[in-house]
Amino acid sequence: MSRPSSRLRDLPATYWRLCVSHGISSFGDFLRMTTIAFWAYEASDGSAAAVGAFATTELLVAMVSGSVAGVIADRWNRVTVMIASDFGRVATGVVLVAAVVWNHIPAAVVAVAASGFLTALFTTCRGALLPGVVPRELLARGNSLMITVEQVAVVASPGIAAVLFGTLGAAPALVIDALSFLVSGVLILGLRYREPAPSGEDEDGEAESSRNGAAVNWLVPVGFAVAALAAMMYQFGANSSTLVAFLPEDLDRPVTDAFWFAMVSGAIQLFAGTLLSALAHRLRLRATMVLSAACVMVGGWTLAYAPNLFTAVAGVGIIACANIPFRVAFETLPQLLVPSRVLGRVIGVVKSVSASAFIAGTLGGGLIADQAAPRTSLVVSALILSLGALLSLGLLTRTVTRAPKTPVG
């Protein structure tokens, strides 16, 4: 029996519309975040607390909105919700421009919060929608391409935001941001998708029901995967608040050397995403997540005990290299196993858990760094990564439950 085709050209035209819309929407999100950070610092006469208020708002909204977004994604037409989210972000963009023109920070915080909720709606619906757009054998490739496009936005948007802010100012940059959401929404107008029948099969073809009446319990593998993800997100959060102090206090390097962390991480993730776009159909999803979690753990310990900048950058590079394969496998597995009628809620809960773990890492990592030492904070992060890698081994088990027997007579 021949293997189903998984070539790039076999992705349907509907997918490409969705992918481009996702890329433009992601660019708009990151452009807004960076521009607002620049403006908040300038408008508050150099207050780091003002910049932190916007960053905290984004994280808190992501933490509390995931579950709500998931319910909406399962109860309403997902394309309609995505279009409404894009056009809603155009409206919040207009409010944000007005707040910037009038130098009104509280109004800007409210607009950013509203835009963050709409972003959660868009991304949750997009994840739940993909199995209805892309054939099962192409899901991993479809996810890898979308993650690569998103990574391009992550890398490109800060530089573009800096140029726009420096040459035109905050308001024109935010107008461009609002227009990006308008284009994204127009791209998916009339986009059609099907509701896939829940097969409960993973990449190995293990089905929800088999000849002996066994059923795969999707909660178990998804639960182990979420545990590994939470450990990784804690580490990412801890890095965001610890590395700036780690450089001068433990490595005797200037804080500006943090540039190397960002550059190496971004370049490696772009390369990994591009490579996976070609090889995604060969991924064994569960094994990929287990191996990636182990690699991130190695990177975490390498970073924690780095004696110099080169070793620290190598640790960050190892983490970045493993992050993309984990994300591709993580996003694909629920799409294969979870029934469509609850997939939005599962994705929404995962987003809430992810944001909560990142916030815990940011606050906890910073507190440990202040009370003990930055290196101690990184060691704690490495311990948490080790626990996550250990829990990910549960993905290699096959947990089944017996289906009830049909009554006779």
Secondary structure, DSSP 8 states (H G I E B T S, - for coil): -------GGGS-HHHHHHHHHHHHHHHHHHHHHHHHHHHHHHHTTS-HHHHHHHHHHHHHHHHHHHHHHHHHHHHS-HHHHHHHHHHHHHHHHHHHHHHHHTT-HHHHHHHHHHHHHHHHHHHHHHHHHGGGTS-GGGHHHHHHHHHHHHHHHHHHHHHHHHHHHHHT-HHHHHHHHHHHHHHHHHHTTT------------TT---SS-TT-EEE-THHHHHHHHHHHHHHHHHHHHHHHHHHHHHHHHS---GGGHHHHHHHHHHHHHHHHHHHHHHGGG--HHHHHHHHHHHHHHHHHHHHT-SSHHHHHHHHHHHHHHHHHHHHHHHHHHHHHS-HHHHHHHHHHHHHHHHHHHHHHHHHHHHHHHHT-HHHHHHHHHHHHHHHHHHHGGGGS--EEE-------
